[in-house]
Amino acid sequence: MLHEIRKKLAQFEAKTWNEILVKEKHRNHTIPVSKLCAAARDRLALLRLDDVEEVVSLRLTGPQRIWGYRLGPVFHVLWWDPEHRVYKG
């Protein structure tokens, strides 16, 4: 599984943020932290990231997501969400 995640992240690296978040917005998007499940908000607080206002959801396959936040052009991975439970929309 880890190999598949790395492979997908490498595919994201070859794209611009415009391609990821605008052209592929049906798969990848930002979410306000206030809309995340309580466990995710608690985890951000534990990581001392409770000042982050929005996070990025990147779709891997089916329900699987990688969550993180951006600082400039850099994506910082927070967690893997294999069953899409952090945010249901």
GIFENFEN-V801412 format. One record per residue. N is the residue number from 1. RES is the residue in three letters. PHI is phi in whole degrees, -180 to 180 (999 if undefined). PSI is psi in radians with two decimals (* if undefined). NEAR is the number of other ideal C-beta (glycine too) atoms within 10 Angstrom. Layout:
# GIFENFEN-V801412
N,RES,PHI,PSI,NEAR / N,RES,PHI,PSI,NEAR
This chain:
# GIFENFEN-V801412
1,MET,999,-0.75,9 / 2,LEU,-59,-0.66,7 / 3,HIS,-61,-0.73,7 / 4,GLU,-66,-0.68,11 / 5,ILE,-65,-0.80,16 / 6,ARG,-60,-0.73,10 / 7,LYS,-62,-0.78,10 / 8,LYS,-66,-0.72,16 / 9,LEU,-63,-0.63,15 / 10,ALA,-64,-0.63,9 / 11,GLN,-65,-0.69,11 / 12,PHE,-64,-0.65,16 / 13,GLU,-61,-0.47,8 / 14,ALA,-82,-0.03,7 / 15,LYS,-113,2.81,13 / 16,THR,-86,2.86,10 / 17,TRP,-64,-0.53,14 / 18,ASN,-63,-0.75,9 / 19,GLU,-64,-0.73,12 / 20,ILE,-71,-0.85,18 / 21,LEU,-97,-0.29,18 / 22,VAL,-107,-1.03,11 / 23,LYS,-67,-0.52,12 / 24,GLU,-114,0.59,15 / 25,LYS,-65,-0.33,10 / 26,HIS,-72,-0.28,7 / 27,ARG,-112,-0.60,13 / 28,ASN,-128,2.38,20 / 29,HIS,-165,2.90,18 / 30,THR,-92,2.64,13 / 31,ILE,-134,2.29,16 / 32,PRO,-62,2.40,10 / 33,VAL,-56,-0.58,17 / 34,SER,-61,-0.32,8 / 35,LYS,-97,0.00,14 / 36,LEU,-80,2.81,19 / 37,CYS,-64,2.76,13 / 38,ALA,-59,-0.69,7 / 39,ALA,-62,-0.68,10 / 40,ALA,-68,-0.74,20 / 41,ARG,-64,-0.71,15 / 42,ASP,-63,-0.71,12 / 43,ARG,-64,-0.71,17 / 44,LEU,-61,-0.72,20 / 45,ALA,-63,-0.74,11 / 46,LEU,-62,-0.59,9 / 47,LEU,-83,0.03,11 / 48,ARG,61,0.65,8 / 49,LEU,-115,0.44,14 / 50,ASP,-73,-0.02,13 / 51,ASP,-91,-0.12,8 / 52,VAL,-72,2.22,16 / 53,GLU,-91,-0.50,10 / 54,GLU,-145,2.69,14 / 55,VAL,-122,2.90,24 / 56,VAL,-111,2.31,21 / 57,SER,-106,2.10,20 / 58,LEU,-112,2.14,21 / 59,ARG,-78,2.25,16 / 60,LEU,-92,-1.20,20 / 61,THR,-150,2.61,10 / 62,GLY,41,-2.14,9 / 63,PRO,-83,-0.19,11 / 64,GLN,-68,2.34,17 / 65,ARG,-133,2.64,23 / 66,ILE,-111,2.28,20 / 67,TRP,-111,2.51,21 / 68,GLY,-168,-2.97,18 / 69,TYR,-137,2.77,18 / 70,ARG,-107,2.42,15 / 71,LEU,-122,1.79,9 / 72,GLY,64,-2.31,6 / 73,PRO,-84,-0.06,7 / 74,VAL,-93,2.27,8 / 75,PHE,-98,2.20,18 / 76,HIS,-107,2.03,13 / 77,VAL,-72,2.30,13 / 78,LEU,-102,-0.89,19 / 79,TRP,-163,2.86,15 / 80,TRP,-101,2.32,14 / 81,ASP,-120,1.49,19 / 82,PRO,-68,-0.38,14 / 83,GLU,-117,0.26,9 / 84,HIS,54,0.96,14 / 85,ARG,-105,-0.23,12 / 86,VAL,-68,-0.66,21 / 87,TYR,-151,2.21,18 / 88,LYS,-98,-0.32,7 / 89,GLY,75,*,7
